[in-house]
Amino acid sequence: MKKILLILSVVVVFNVDCKKKVSLNKSPSKKTVALFSKQKFGLPDAKQAVLIDFDTGEILYDKNSHEKCAPSSMTKLMTAYLLFSAIKDNRLKMDDELPVSEEAQSMEGSRSFFKAGTYAKVEDLIRSIIVHSGNDACTVVAEALSGDPTIFADEMNRKANEFGLSNTHFTNPSGLPDEEHYSNAYDLAIIAQRLIKDFPEYYSYFSEKIFTINGITQPNRNTLLGNSMGVDGLKTGHTNSGGYGLVASTTRNGKRLIAVVNGCSSTKSRALASNNLLALGYREFTNFRVIKAGTPIVKLKVWLGDRGEIDVCTHEDINIMVPKKFQNGLRIEAKMKEPIEAPVSVGSKVGELSYRYGNFISKKYDLFACQEAKQAGILGRAKSSINYLLFGTSER
């Protein structure tokens, strides 16, 4: 049978309860911007800063967040990611003991004072890296997993590329200064996001305030832990060239935010900047759980099928932050080409969804068929074709 149907690209716009539907005459701009950009909002002297929504990765605040900077010990977030990956893949176990080399013992900067010729448990190394910011612990891990810290740095770079971080390059696992060792505030936020999402079972280590090893007790340099904002991680950093930095995260009312500041003049300054940035997010934005994974969102017409339409859904929850002044103007847009020709299997991608408010356009989410549509028999297909020609519908 010759195909005589004109396939139309349609946009359905509906409010957050997904009941009211109207046609959209004009396609929105694809430009995505942060609501607050390069405004101080109590950020003392941070040269770079970013605030992102943990669930969506959308930027809520931006101040030079893509500007090249020294990541210092915030580098250790990627080192921890690779270490957690090794544990998850059963290449290492928590109670494994790794050898401490002369190179590890001789590391400069912050350390946990592991002695060459001894062995360190993997769990102790995790706590050393996170709480003490131990450069010696990073070297022990790098040597155990890759044989050499430089080769381990190559693995870090491969993972950064996998994350889509084109402005990050590591030369060592600890963050010691190097002209070729760089990142930016946004990339660091994405590394933190991936670490929390991919390894939630290990995130509690980032909330430890103190750790004792080798007879020495040292506090976590993240002074925001357990404060009134409820900060529960992640990592501080400092170099003479890059200044003081901090990657911090917290959850309120079911919504997690990640803040990154760098280029601050002191530990007090970075703590204040991070705290104010997180406060900004919860003060100026409100949380919407717009769509639940697997819940039918909209109907999609089917051509030449055993049914005239199918339900469409997403495979992930869409839980977003919206500026309070735009909360009544939130719109969800589902773009699909319909009618779709049968057969259609459950899980087939059938379109894309995005949300918008004001001039802001979100990233796109895939839409999937959550119902099956089998191809109709000869008589059914003929009837469907006639109905489309005469009435513009495929109802059988």
N, C-alpha and C positions, 0 to 999 in steps of 0.2 A: 504494500500500500504506500503510495506516495505521501510524503509529509507535506501537508498544506497549511500547517499551523505556524503563525508568526510568534516566536518566543520573545516575550517582553521582559525587560529588566525593570523590576518594581522596587519601590522603597516603601516600607510600612513604618510609620512612626506611631509609637504608643507611649502612654504615660507609665509611671513606675509600677502600677498595679496590673499592667499588661492586659487591660480590658478594652479601653477605648482605642480605636484605630482610625487614622486619617491618612490621606495621601499627601505626599511631599512633592511640591512642584520644582524645588530647586535643590540640587545636591550641595551638601556643605563643603566647606574648605577642608583640605586634608591637613592643614597646618595644626600642629599640637604645641601648645605653649603652657608654661607654668603661670598660675594665676598671679603669684607674687614674684617679681623678678627684680633683682638688684636693689631691693629695698632693705633697710637696716632692721627694722622691727626688733631692736634691742640686741643685735649681734654686734658686740663691741668692736672687734678689729679683725674678724675672720676675712681672709683674702678670698677664700673659696668656701662655698656652702651649698648644700642641697638638702631638700626634704622630699622623701618619696613615700607614696602609699605602698606598703609592703605587699598587699594582695595584687595590685595591678601594675606596680612599677611606675605609675604616673608621677611626674614631677609636680609637687605642690609649691615649692619655693626654689628659686634658682639665683645664685650669685656666683658667676664665673665657674659654674660647676664642671665645665668641660675644659677649663684652663689647666695646662700641664703643671704638675706640682710633684714634690717629693712625698711619697706615701709613708715614709719612715716605718715605724713598727706596725702601722695599720696593714702593712704588707703581710703580716703574720696571719691575717684572715685567710689568705689564699693557702698559706702553709698548712693551717689547720684544716682547710677544706680537703687538701690532698691526703692529709693524715687520716681524717675521718673516712675518706673514700677507701683507703687501704684497709681500714678496720671493717668497713661494711662489706668489702670484697673478700674478707677472710685472709688477706695477705699479712695482717697483723692482728694480734689479740691484745686486750687491755693489760693482761698480766705478762706479756712478752717482755723480755729484758734486752735492751739494745746496747751495744758497746759504745763507750765514750772515747773518742779519739783525742790525740794531742791538739788537733785543729779545733775541736769543739771546746776543749778546756781553755784554749788561748783566745777565744772570741772576746772582742772588746764590747763595751756598752753594758746594757742590762743583761743579767745572767742569773743562773741558779747555782752556780759554783759546782758543777759536776766535775769529777776528777777523772783524768785520763787513766785508762786501764780498768775502770769499773764499769758497771752496767746500770742502766736506768730503765725502770718500768715504763711502758707506753703511757699508762694513765698519769704517772708523775710528769712525763714529758708534756702531755696535753695541758696539765695545770700549770706547768712552768711557762709554757709558751703564752698561755692566756693571762694568767695572774701576774707572773713575774716579768712577762715580755722577754723571756730568756733567749738570748742569741745563741747560747751554747746548746740549749735544747733543740732549737731549730736545726742546728748543724747535725746533731745526733740523728734526728729524724730524716734529714735530707740524705745523709750518708747511708742510712739503713734502707731507704726506699729507692735511691737512685745511684748509690755508690759515690756520689760527689755532689756538693752543693750547686755547682754550675750546671750539671746535668739536671738536677732537681728544678733549677730555675727555668730550664727549657720546658719541663713538664708544667710549671706554673703558667708559662706563656701560652702553651697549647690549650690549657684550660681557660685562660682569659680569652683566647680567640674563639673557643667554643661558646663562651658566654656572649660573644659579639662585642668585646671590649677592644676596639682598635686603637685606643689611646693609652694603653697600659703596656709596660714592658718591665719585666723583672730580671735582675742579674744575680740575686741572692735571696735566700728564704727568710732573712731577718729584717730587711729594710735598711741596712747600713748604706750610707751615702754613696752614690755612684751616678755619674752623669747619664748613664744609659738605664738607670733604674727610675722609672717615673710612672705616674698614673694621674687621675683627676678625681674630684669629689664624687662625680656621678658614677664612675666605674667602681669606686670603693663601695658605694651604696648598693650597687648591683651584686657585687661579690658577697656583701653581708646578707642581702636578700636571698641569694642562692644557698648560702651556708645554712640559714635558718630553715628554709623550705626543704632542703635536701637532707638535713641532718638534725631534725628537731629533738631527737633523743640525746644529743650531745650539747644542746644549747645551754643547759643549766650550768655548765662549767664557766660560762662567761659571766655568771652572776656571783661567783665566789669572790669575797672581799679580801681573803687572806689565805696564804698557803705557806706551809713549812716543809722544807726539804733540805737534806744535807746539814741539818742542825741550824738552819737559818730561816727566819720568818720574815716574809716581805708582804706588804699590802698590794692590792690591785690599784693601779694608777687611775682607774676610772672612778673618780670620786662621786659620780652621779648615781652609782649603784644603790638601789633601795631608797632613793630620795622621794620627795612628794610627787614627782612625776611618774614614779614606779619604773625607772630605768632598770633594765635587767641584762644589759650587755651593750657594746661588744668590745672595742679596742681603742687604746690611746696610741699616740705616736709623737715623736719629736726629733727634729734634726735642726742644726744651726741654720741651714739654708732654707728649709721648708717651714720652720716654726712649729708651733704646737698644733696637733690635730686630734680629732676624736670621732669615731663612728659609734653612735649611740642608738638604742632602740627601746621602745616601750609599747605597752598595749593598754588601751582604755576603751571600755564599752565594746569590746570585741573587735577593735580596730588597731592594728599595729602600724606604727610609723618608724621610718629609719631616717636619722639625721646625720649628716657628715659636715664637719667644719675643719678647716685647715688654714695654716698661715697665721694662727693666733700668737699673741706675744707672751702668753704665760699659761700655766696650768689652770689658774683661776679664770682667765679669759676664755679658754676653750670650753670649760665646764659651763660657764654662764651662757656662752653663745649656743651651745648644744641644747641646754635646757630651755632657753627662750625660743629656739627654733621648733622644738617639739611642742611647747606650749602654744605657739602660733598655729600649728596644725590643728590641735584640738579646739582652740578658741575660734578659729575662722572657718572651720569645715565641719560638716555634719556627716554622719555615716549612714549610707543606704545599702541594705542588702537587696539589690534590685532583682536578681534572678537566681534561682536555685538550680543546680545542675540536674538535668533530666526532666525538668518541669516544662510542659508544653508552653511555648511562647506565642506562636502564631500558626495559622493554617497555610499550607502551600498546595495550590491546585495541581492535580496530576492529569497527564495526558495519556490516553490509551491504556488506562489501568483498571484494576478491579475495584477501585474506589476513586472518588472524585477529588479527594484531598487528603493530606497527611499532616500530622502534628510535627512541628519543628522545635528543637531544643538546643541547649548548649551542653557541653560535657564538663563544664566547670562553673562553680559559683561565681557570680559577678557581684562583688561586694566593694563599693566604691565610696570615695570621699568627695563631697560636693560643697563648694563654698556656700555658707548659710544664706547669703543674699540671692543665690540662684537655686535654692532647694525646691522652689515651686515651679521652676522652669526646666527641670531635668527631663530630657527626652531620650528615648531609646529608639534606634533606627535599625531595622532589619532589611538588608539588601539581598534580594533573591531574584532569580530568573524563573518566571513561571508562565505557563504550566510546565512542570518537569515531566519528561517522558518516562513511563514505566518500562521495565521494572525498577523499583527503588528499594534498596535494602536498608535495614536499620543501621544507623551509623554512617550513612553516606553524607558527605559534605554537600550542602545545598545552598549555602549563602554565608553572609557575614553580618555581624552585629556590632554596633558601636553606640556610645552614648555621648551626649553633648549638653552643654549649658553655656549660655553667653556665646563667646567666640571660641570656646574650648571644644575640641574634638578628640575623643579617646582613641586608643589603639583599637584594632579590629579583633573580634572574637569569632571563631568559626561556628557556624550553625549546622546542625546535623538532623537528618530524618530520625525521628523517634518512633516511627511506625513504618511497616512494610507496605509497599504497593506492588502487587504482582501484575504482570501484563495480562490484559483481558483477552478473551477468546476472539475469534474472527468477528462474530456478531457484535460483541461488546465494543471492539475497536471501531467497527463501522458506525454503531450508534453514537459512540463518543465523538467521532469525526463529524457526523451530521449535527449533533448538538452544538459543537464548536462553531460550525459554519453558520447555523441558523440563530443560535442563542448566546454564543460566547461562553458556554459552560460545558464542562466534561461530565456533569452529573449523569449517572446511568439509572 
